[in-house]
Every structure is written in structure tokens, then in C-alpha cells.
């Protein structure tokens, strides 16, 4: 079975793992998903991630992050651009998520960046998702 929207599948797996209070979650790998995982780690939403190179499929293991009171650091993930309806933004249209508490993840010609990084570099692109 092929998944029509692998990024939405990744976000759903992370959301479900957080609701079940898992320590980590396995996700089939792709360059786009690795870029999203790198951003989530850089912004402090997850503890870490690693690429498992086991046969027959490679996977990304994402280690989820919880606060002292066992509350998830990641409280929401929302897919914006879907295969049936792509959403593109120019530099000046990049939204602020929750007044700057969250991030927008944008696929740009310079790679997958946060909304703030894309704004500083003066590029727009496909608005993949919001994370808060």
C-alpha cells in the first residue's frame, strides 16, 4: 500500500505517539522527512532523531520530548499543503504561528526551512505544516 501523503502520515504518527506517551516513534524515511525532523530538533520540539539503516526499509526514529510534568513539548501539528491542494507563500506572506510560539515549516528552493529562516533569507515556497 502506498501512502498518498507521506508528510501527513509522519505528522499523524508523531501526534499518535505523543497521545500514547511513547518515548519514540518510527517513521519510514525520506529526505523531506529527515529535513522536517532536523527542524523539529533544532527548534526544541523533539529530543533527537536517528536514521536506522536496517533491511528491508530504512526508518527514522524520533525521540519525543516531554516537560518535567510529563507534558509533551509538542502540543500540535497541522498539515497545511496537501497533495490535492498545494499552498504556496511568498516571503511576505509567511504566517506567524501562535504569535511566534509555534513555527511554520516551508519547503523552499534553499531547502526545508522554518518560516522565520525563509523570511530572513528572502524566499517563499510550499507551506508544509505548522508546529506548536
LUMZA-983198 format. One record per residue: residue in three letters; x, y, z negated of N, C-alpha, C, O in turn. Coordinates in steps of 0.001 Angstrom, whole numbers, padded with zeros to 6 digits, always signed. Each point is the difference from the previous one (the first is absolute). Layout:
<atoms>
AlaXYZXYZXYZXYZ...
</atoms>
This chain:
<atoms>
Unk+000840-001188+000000-000840+001188+000000+000881+001247+000000+000928+000107-000801Unk-001214+000821+001687+000748+001246+000029-000800+001086-000707-001229+000033+000059Unk+001942+000833-000711-000635+001103-000721-000019+001201+000921+001033+000375+000555Unk-002210+000239-000385-000108+001120+000930+000638+001269-000563+000425+000862+000770Unk-000348-000728-002108+000604+001179-000604+000942-000421-001133-000412-000045-001159Unk+001674-000265+001484+000926-000499-001010+000296+000991-001129+000271-000423-001124Unk-000317+001731+001396+000270+000980-001054-001145+000023-001006+000235+000082-001206Unk-001468-000154+001692-001160-000068-000910+000079-001280-000832-000361+000001-001177Unk+000832-001090+001786+000167-001263-000727+001035+000169-001117-000199-000492-001111Unk+001301+001186+001405+001029+000252-001015-000573+000805-001165+000210-000350-001161Unk-000929+001420+001470-000563+000843-001047-001015-000769-000838-000056+000174-001217Unk-000746-001021+001857-000994-000804-000717+000675-001009-000911-000447-000208-001127Unk+001527-000427+001601+000725-000963-000840+000576+000688-001237-000055-000549-001100Unk+000611+001757+001282+000552+000744-001141-001126+000382-000961+000140-000158-001213Unk-001249+000659+001745-001151+000401-000820-000527-001188-000809-000267+000130-001195Unk+000117-001288+001848-000497-001193-000686+000967-000486-001078-000429-000412-001078Unk+001734+000459+001364+000999-000441-000975-000012+000902-001235+000162-000479-001122Unk-000356+001785+001329-000064+000931-001126-001245-000268-000841+000068+000011-001229Unk-001205-000251+001883-001232-000269-000739+000113-001291-000807-000605-000118-001066Unk+001373-000851+001565+000196-001270-000709+001201+000059-000950+000344-000998-000633Unk+000300+002190+000537+001147+000225-000883+001186-000931+000288+000680-000453-000921Unk-000440+000176+002201+001154-000813+000369+001277+000838-000095-000044+001228+000087Unk+001177-001905-000265+001289+000690-000050+000519+000313+001397+000684+001002+000209Unk-001020-001884+000758+000493+000189+001358-001024-000544+000996-000943-000701-000367Unk+001157+001043+001635-000895-000463+001061+000838-000284+001253+000954+000721+000291Unk-001316-001773+000444+000697-000357+001248-000794+000508+001199-001222-000137+000056Unk+001936+000723+000898-000629+000559+001187+000817-000420+001217+001226+000103-000019Unk-001889-000578+001087+000760-000310+001230+000768+001241+000459-000507+001118-000096Unk+001710-001316+000587+000866+001153+000277-000165+000578+001407-000353-000702+000948Unk+000620+001993-000850+000146+000707+001279+000802+001258-000314+000129+000379-001164Unk+000404+000262+002184+000801+001207-000234-000847+001113-000607+000463+000737-000872Unk-001715-000618+001341-000895+001042-000513-000293-000225-001487+000025+000944-000790Unk-000304-002201+000411-000297-000315-001405+001226+000228-000877-000130+000455-001137Unk+001329-000768+001655+001234+000263-000749+000174+001499-000233+000415+000420-001080Unk-000731+000378+002084+000103+001453-000141-000971+000518-001055+000349+000874-000792Unk-001577-001415+000781-000991+000410-000994+000463-000401-001398-000127+000782-000942Unk+000666-002002+000801+000509-000477-001296+001154+000893-000477+000093+000316-001186Unk+000783+000086+002113+001129+000881-000346-000516+001335-000542+000536+000521-000978Unk-001571+000029+001608-000582+001266-000452-000657-000171-001367+000171+000846-000878Unk-000929-001945+000688-000656-000236-001291+001032-000094-001128-000236+000489-001105Unk+001388-001124+001391+001054-000087-001021+000629+001370-000233+000225+000399-001143Unk+000053+000309+002215+000621+001324-000112-000853+000997-000761+000525+000873-000690Unk-001841-000999+000814-000915+000914-000686-000375-000496-001399-000737+000673-000720Unk+001244-001855+000333-000224-000494-001352-001308-000731-000225-000410-000176-001148Unk-000267-000263+002221-001266-000716-000154+000193-001494-000269-000860-000649-000595Unk+002007+000110+001043+000310-001409-000264+001404-000073-000609+000803+000919+000164Unk-000515-002025-000872+001310-000164-000625+001064-000271+001048+001044+000652+000021Unk-001317-001632+000861+000989-000390+001001-000677-000871+001055-001171-000356-000129Unk+001926+000019+001175-000464-000954+001009+001215-000740+000534+001122+000506-000042Unk-001362-001714+000547+001091-000752+000635-000560-000788+001168-001177-000360+000021Unk+002045+000099+000954-000391-000790+001160+000421-001437-000243+001183-000282-000197Unk-002150-000629+000211+000286-001430-000168+000156-000607+001390-000939+000026+000796Unk+002099-000565-000501+000282-000519+001341-000170-001516+000055+000858-000709+000525Unk-001961+000222-001066-000235-001443+000007-000742-000418+001267-000751+000782+000582Unk+000968-001997-000177-000697-000535+001165-001398-000459-000426-000138-000362-001168Unk-000883+000340+001975-000049+000449+001380-000285+001506+000142+000189+000557+001081Unk-000640+000104-002152-000358+001415+000112+000810+000838-000970+000241-000390-001142Unk+000176+001562+001630+000648+000943-000904-001084+000781-000723-001071+000246+000555Unk+001350+000144-001793-000993+000726-000785+000685+001085-000825+001199-000063-000271Unk-001987+001054-000118+000472+001050-000895-000621-000294-001361-001210-000195-000113Unk+002049+000167-000916-000511-000168-001359+000039+001373-000655+001070+000576-000194Unk-002251-000057-000147-000100+001319-000608-000240-000174-001496-000943-000675-000413Unk+001809+001294-000396-000135-000051-001453-000809+001215-000451+000423+001142+000185Unk-001577-001397-000770-000910+001070-000397+000462+000662-001300+000698-000610-000810Unk-001097+001857+000632+000455+000789-001139-001184+000352-000889-001045+000439+000479Unk+001226-000639-001777-001045+000323-000975+000571+000935-001051+001198-000033-000282Unk-002057+000872-000301+000434+000917-001058+000116-000749-001330-000221-001209-000064Unk+000566+001937-000984+000149-000597-001333-001283-000676-000476+000053-001032-000668Unk-001195+001604+001006-001282-000530-000460-000571-001032+000976-001205-000252+000003Unk+002062-000341+000819-000386-001009+000989-000997+000532+001037-000795-000755+000559Unk+000855+002072-000316-000820+000604+001047+000847+000059+001272+001184+000333-000064Unk-001779-000654+001224+000797+000059+001235+000393+001440+000347-000803+000923-000142Unk+002029-000748+000592+000463+001318+000435-000737+000378+001285-000355+001159+000211Unk+000135-002159+000637-000712+000191+001265-001500-000106-000285-000491-001087-000305Unk-000234+002184+000399-001436-000076-000317-000879-000064+001240-001174-000356-000101Unk+001714+000690+001268-000832-000077+001203+000801-000056+001285+001066+000604+000113Unk-001598-001343+000857+000575-000098+001348-001163+000106+000971-001015-000676-000166Unk+001158+001520+001175-001086+000132+000969+000562+000061+001409+000842+000846+000299Unk-001302-001731+000563+000419-000017+001410-000712+001136+000715-001205+000174-000178Unk+001916+000596+000977-000616+001121+000717-000145-000339+001478-001116-000056+000517Unk+002238-000171+000167-000021-000308+001422-000204-001502+000188+000770-000805-000523Unk-001802+000434+001266-000310-001414+000217+000183-000335+001483+000061+000905+000832Unk+000027-002196-000493+000161-000346+001418-001145+000523+000873+000219+000342+001162Unk-001424-000279-001706-001137+000483+000785-000114+001515+000040-000672+000547+000874Unk+001323+000141-001816-000067+001453-000061+001321+000531-000548+000182+000124-001211Unk+000728+000185+002120+001304+000520-000407-000151+001450-000433-000757+000760+000605Unk+001481-000377-001654-000054+001373-000500+001406+000592+000099+000938-000486-000631Unk-000810+001539+001432+001290+000658+000176-000079+001411-000574-001037+000656+000091Unk+002134-000194-000682+000046+001339-000560+001245+000725+000482+001042-000609+000238Unk-001173+001930-000099+001168+000818+000284+000604+000413-001336-000588-000234-001056Unk+001761+000848+001108+000690+000363-001238-000881+000825-000923-000061-000280-001197Unk-000626+001292+001725-000791+000874-000869-001320-000625-000452-000706+000586-000821Unk+000361-001769+001346-001250-000666-000392+000227-001114-001025-000963-000635-000430Unk+002213+000384+000030+000288-001087-000945-000659+000318-001334+000288+001039-000594Unk-001181-001926+000106-000743+000308-001228+000813-000224-001272+000954-000777-000022Unk-001359+001478-001037+000544-000265-001335-000979-000951-000667-001212+000212+000052Unk+001733-001258-000677-000844-001016-000620-000101+000287-001497+001016+000075-000692Unk-002225+000082+000204-000251+000290-001416+000851+001163-000492+000632-000085-001053Unk-000618+001163+001814+000717+001207-000408+001492-000207-000199+000619+000690-000810Unk-000038-001632+001538+001431-000255-000087+000356-001154-000924+001169-000378-000080Unk-002154-000196-000628+000275-001143-000874+000183-001275+000812+000713-000909-000425Unk-001353+000835+001592+000132-001159+000869+000837+000349+001217+000482+001124+000139Unk-000314-002102+000742+000767+000243+001225-000789-000490+001215-000819-000914-000086Unk+001098+001556+001212-000497-000486+001288+001194-000674+000662+001114+000522-000065Unk-001326-001674+000703+001080-000676+000731-000274+000169+001488-001070-000362+000490Unk+002051+000919+000225-000162+000367+001406+001053-000706+000847+001182-000015-000343Unk-001631-000574+001462+000921-000611+000954+000357+001065+001037-000849+000400+000797Unk+002096+000058-000806+000433+001096+000861+001056-000489+000998+000486-001125-000117Unk-000131+001962+001095+001101-000367+000895+001334-000174-000748+000917-000640+000514Unk-000811+001205-001719+001221-000128-000805-000100-001142-001007+000828-000099-000906Unk-001827-000761+001054-000173-001129-000904-001206+000195-000906-000722+000990+000117Unk+000509-001941-001021-001108+000078-000942+000438+000874-001176+000977-000303-000685Unk-001718+001397+000463+000365+000981-001021-001195+000300-000888-001139-000311+000350Unk+001407+000926-001517-001108+000525-000796-000481+001270+000698+000708+000559+000838Unk-001905-000110-001182-000529+001224+000598+000905+001187-000241+000193+000834+000885Unk+000370-000755-002099+000874+001115-000357+001294-000027+000821+000464+001040+000470Unk+000118-002241-000299+001230-000113+000806-000278+000400+001449+000789+000713+000620Unk-001934-001188-000083-000357+000333+001386-000200+001506+000142+000416+000594+000994Unk-001055+000025-001991-000247+001439+000042+001322+000757-000001+000173+000944+000772Unk+000770-001351-001638+001307+000663-000069+000804-000179+001283+000758+000890+000387Unk-000920-002047+000280+000738-000248+001242-000716+000574+001225+000526-000041+001113Unk-001731+000577-001329-000727+000657+001084-000590-000958+001018-000125+000346+001175Unk-000247-001566-001617-000590-000967+000928-001358-000462-000508-000271+000011-001200Unk-000566-000413+002133-001277-000604-000320+000042-001457+000446+001061-000522+000341Unk-002215-000126-000347-000036-001380+000445-001282-000670-000417-000996+000664-000287Unk+001019-001992+000254-001187-000762-000378-000106-000062-001523+000942-000419-000671Unk-002066+000826+000135-000239+000011-001437-000412-001402-000426-001158-000384+000163Unk+002106-000389-000712-000242-001412-000315-000907-000185-001211-001024-000678+000086Unk+001403+001288-001230-000785-000240-001222+000291+001052-001045+000963+000761+000101Unk-001835-000736-001127+000199+000820-001183+000315-000930-001171-000557-001094-000095Unk+001440+001524-000786+000341-000759-001203-000021+000972-001170+000563+001092+000083Unk-001212-001491-001175-000006+000841-001202-000001-000847-001252-000004+000536-001108
</atoms>
